[in-house]
Amino acid sequence: MSRSHLMIVTFAVVTLGSAGVAPGTSAAAVGGKDRGFVAARFALEIGGVVTGWIDSVEGGGAVGEEVTTGNAGDSKKHIGGTRFEDIDIGIATPIPPAVLAWMKDTLAGNFRRQSGAVVTTDYEGRVVERLEFTDALLTEIVFPSFDAASREFATLSIRLSPERTRLRKGSSGARLELPRPVRPALRSTFRLTIDRLPTARVAAVEGLAVKLKVIESEVGAEVSNLVVRLALTDAAPYADWLEDFVVNGNNSDDRERSGTLDLMSAEGTRTLLSIGLHHIGIVRMTSDRRDSGSESVPRVAAELYCESISLAGN
């Protein structure tokens, strides 16, 4: 089977992250007086081991599949089956090692199922409930959008698709002891490099999303298109590539390029997560609207496809 059948790449624009809310703490907790009642913290457990704090959780419920039988005048409803909702989890950087390893395996084509739980605690660490999941696939990874002007935390999202879930109350007296969450990186601390293109003054990179897809009974990853926003003064090399690659049709594999998108620490000295971008091609370029007399800095957007991505990090 050709590479294009094994790995389909599509990108979605998703902006994640919240400023001023500590990782692992529900936003509802901020400003609450009775913290033991309103504050909630969430941790992710994989294979019986708690990996660390997470930012948010949604979904995971059991849903009855409603079936209607009979005719219009004498119909009856009943439950014909059960399905379990996907679980969407928000995670601040740095990413817990067990989660990062699962992400790396998924992007490398090792689609392994894992069981675990999302553990909810109160502010004192008492376990309130456990959302347990069985044989889940990691079916979506949404990286944060990066913006040099942003002060929001760099938060990514993963989606788990379980075979089964179960919600359990916390055991009496059970407590979860984990180190306090470290301050996450910001969406503004990023570094983009692409072969033979100027990237030092890139203002924003719109978020990557990777989804699992089943094609002809085979599982593959689908990655969205990368959108790079840059100053008009740096646009000429991108426009030249577009002319050669798209208009002139010189778009064979040897004309594609490679790159990396790095999430840096707040001080900009350490790489927390490096996203490898493989087999990049340019699709189109657009310019921001400019009004006569405007003093705003003119910017252009270059849309790029990427056949696959890989991860490196702590």
Protein Blocks (a to p, Z undefined) as FASTA:
>chain_A
ZZklmpccddddddeddehiaghiafklgopablmlmpccddddeehiafbdcfbdeeji
acdddddedjfklccdddfbdcdddddddddddddfklmmmmmmmmnopacddddddddd
dfkopafbdcddehiacfbdcdddddfkbcbdcddddddddfbdcdddddehiacddddd
dddddfklccdddehiafklcfbdcddddddddeehiacdddddddddddfklmmmmmmm
mmmmmmnopacfklpccdddddddfkopacfbdcddehiadfbdcdddddehiabdcddd
dddddfbdcdddZZ
